[in-house]
C-alpha cells in the first residue's frame, strides 16, 4: 500500500487549458523540486498528472500523462538524471475535491510527486 505522506502536490505548476507545455510561472516551484532532488541524490520520484472531469476519460488520461512527462522533461533538462524519475497520468480517476464547482475542478487539476525511495 502506498504511503500518502510520501505524495506531495506541486502547488504552482501551470499549463494552459488542454495543453502540456509548462508556463514560465511554474519554474519557481519546479526549481524547488530540482533543489530537493539535488540535495537528496538517492531520491527517486514518480511525477503524477491529474485532471478534472471536463472532457472525455481518454483525452484527460492523455493530457495528464503529457503534463507529468513535461515536468519530468523539465527536471532532466535541468540536470536530474532520468533514472531517478518516472511519470504517470491518472486523468480524472483520482479527484481530491468535487468536480461540481470551479474551485473543486481547479483542485483536481494538479501535478504531484510520490517519493519512491
N, C-alpha and C positions, 0 to 999 in steps of 0.2 A: 504494500500500500504506500502511496505517495505521501510525503510529509508536507502539509500545506504551509508550514513555517519556512520551507525552502523555496517557495514560489513568491516572487516579488514583481509587482506591477510597475512598469515604467510609466510614470505619470505624464511625462511631457514629450511623447513621441507622436508626431503628427504627419498625416497624409491627407492629400486632397480626396474628396469623395470619389470612390470607386477607382482609386489609383494606389500604386505601391511604391511610388517614388517618395523618399523621405523629404519632408520640408526642412529648411535650414533651422527652424526653431527647435528641431529635435536634437541638434548636435550637442547642446549643453548636457542634456540628460544622457545621451549616448557616450559622451566623453567621460562622464562619471562612471558608467558601466565599464568602459575601457580601462579606466584607472583601477577599479576594483579588480578586474581580471589581471592587470599588470602587477598589482600588489600581491596577488594570490596566484602564482604561476602554475599551480597544480589544479586550480579550479576549472571544472568543465560545466557548461550550462546548456540548457535547451531553451531556445527562444521560441515563444508561443504567440501566435496571432489569433485574435478573436474578432468577431463582427457582431452587429445587432441582427435582427431578423428581417430587415428590409432587403428584398431581392430573393433569388432562389437559393436553396441549400447548396447547390453545386457552385453557383457563382460566388457565394460567400465563403465556401471552403477554399476555392481557388484564390480569392482575394486575400484571405487570412494567411494562406501558405506563401503567397508572393510577398506580403508585408513582413512576415517573420524572416524570410530569406533576405529581404532588403536590409534588415537590421544586422543579420549575420554578415552580409557583404560589407556593410559599413565597418564592422569590427575587424574583419580580415584586412580591409584596405588601410586600417589604422594600426596594424601590427599584431593583432591577435591571431594565433595560428588556427587554421580551420579544424584541426583535430580536437580542439577544445570546445567546439561549437556545433550544436545541432539546431535545426529549425523545423517547426511543425505548425501547420494551420489547423484550427479547430472549427472554423466557420462560426455558426451561431449556436453550436451544440453545448456550450458551457457558459450560459449567461450568469452574471453576478448580480443582476438587477432586473427589474421588469422591462419588457420591451413595449409597454403601453404608454410610456411618456418619453419626451425628447431627452430628459435628463437620464432616464434609465437606459435608453438606447446608447447614449454617449458613454455611460459607464461600461456597457457591454462591448463597445468598440475599443479594444485595448491590446497592448503588446506587453507581455510579461516574460520573465525568465525563471526557470527552475534550476536550482543548483543541483547538479548531478553528483559531483564529488569535488 
